[in-house]
Amino acid sequence: MIDSNETIEEFLAQHASDVEEAIRKAAATEIMPRWRRLAAHEVDEKNGPHDLVTDADRKAELYLTGVLVDLLPGSVVVGEEAVHANPASYEALCGDAPVWIVDPVDGTRQFVHGDAGFCTLVALAHGGTLLASWTYAPARDQFATAQRGKGAYLDGGRLFAGVPEPGRDLRVATSHPDYTTDEQKHALIGLRTEGVAPRPCGSAGLEYLAIARGESDATAFSWEAAWDHAAGLLLVEEAGGTHLTRTGEPFRITGGNGLPFTAARDAATARHVAGLLSGGV
């Protein structure tokens, strides 16, 4: 059992590249061969027509679960599809073991429609703290990584989120209306103001990558599922950005957050967006 962050840091120094290799292999063997080739029987609905799962999701998660636990004995996996089958497994985020947080295909709807806007997300956390993350967009041949205190990188180049350009509307990716409650819709109305240009988000992982690259300014998301946010939140942090809930606190992957929340290129933008979300309620 891993019992200290120092030991996990030693693990990452030796095996971060092995995690990347496993993610690339999962994509190469289970995801990309099905992209734009999905048969009808390989696509199912989970909680409605906008919540899809495919054989690529299931098989990639199974592969990653086996490899990641073997790489780090004593660790556990919280994966989107496993939690759907057994919701109680989500509680591992609050446990003592290191946790791999896995979204095998983030942006499944885009994947099903043959769009390139999907990615595989993996993060490693311990005691509620994010320690490392991997974001792989195989159809775009982009691989982003981050380790706490060591920076964020895209294909080997350092990422710096920077700050929004003065005088330009803030580009803010927001939760799709299909996934928001009436209260959350009301909060998001706060973004309909001068100086803000909100739009529905695509893949959450790719939205976070866009912030880390300085191509987008912020998000306004209304759901907590750790597999959608963990990898991207650390990527944004290590690129110089930050995140805040509507109540002004950092987002916690263990849950209990004031929603919606924002991740942004810099602290000033995060405070501004969080304030707009708070004022909309």
C-alpha positions, 0 to 999 in steps of 0.5 A, a space after each residue: 500500500 502506498 502511504 505517502 505522497 513522497 512514495 507516489 512521487 517516486 512512483 511517478 518518476 519511474 512510471 509516468 511514461 508507462 501510464 502514458 503508454 497504457 493510455 495510448 495502447 487502450 486508444 489504439 486497440 479499443 477506441 480508434 478501431 471503432 471510431 467512425 466504424 461503430 455498429 448499432 449494437 455497440 452503442 447504448 443509452 445509460 440515462 437517456 438519449 444524450 448519455 451514451 456508452 459504447 463498446 469502446 468506453 467499456 473495453 478501454 476502461 477494462 484495459 486501463 483498470 487492469 494495467 493501472 492497478 498492476 502498475 501501482 499495487 494497492 491503488 484502486 480505480 474509479 472509472 465512469 463505466 464501473 461507477 455506472 454499474 456500481 455507484 458505491 465504487 465512487 466512494 473510493 475517492 474518499 478512501 485511503 488508497 491512491 485512486 486512478 480516476 478514469 474516463 475512457 472516452 470523454 465526449 462519447 457523443 462526439 465519438 459516436 457522431 464521428 467527430 474528433 472532439 473526444 479524449 481519454 482522461 486519467 488522473 491519479 489522486 491520493 487523499 482528495 489531492 490530484 497528483 498527476 493527469 493524462 489527457 489524450 485526444 487520439 483523433 487529434 494526436 495530442 497528449 497533455 500531461 501534468 504533475 503537481 508542482 512540475 508543470 503542464 505539458 502538451 506533446 512535450 512543450 510547456 503549457 502556460 494559460 496566460 491571461 485573457 486579452 484586455 477588451 475582448 469578451 471572455 470565452 466561457 464554455 458552459 454546461 449543455 442545457 440538457 445537463 442542468 437543473 432549473 436552478 443551475 440554468 438560472 445561475 448560468 444566466 449570470 454569464 449573459 452579460 457584457 464582456 462574456 461570450 458563453 457557449 455550450 461545451 464539448 468534451 470537458 477534457 478538451 475544454 480544460 486543455 483549451 484553457 491550459 493552452 490559452 485558447 479559451 478563458 474559462 468554464 462554467 460546469 454544473 456537474 461533479 463527476 470526477 472523471 470529467 474534471 480531475 485530469 483537466 483541473 490539474 492541467 489547468 492548475 499546472 498551466 497557471 490557472 485555477 478553479 472556484 465554485 460558486 461559493 468561492 472555494 476550490 473545487 473538490 473531486 470528493 464532491 459537495 461543491 457549490 455548483 456551478 463552478 469555474 476553471 479559468 486561465 487566471 485567478 481574476 477571471 475565476 473570481 469574476 466568473 464565479 461571482 457572475 454564477 453566484 449572482 445568477 441565483 
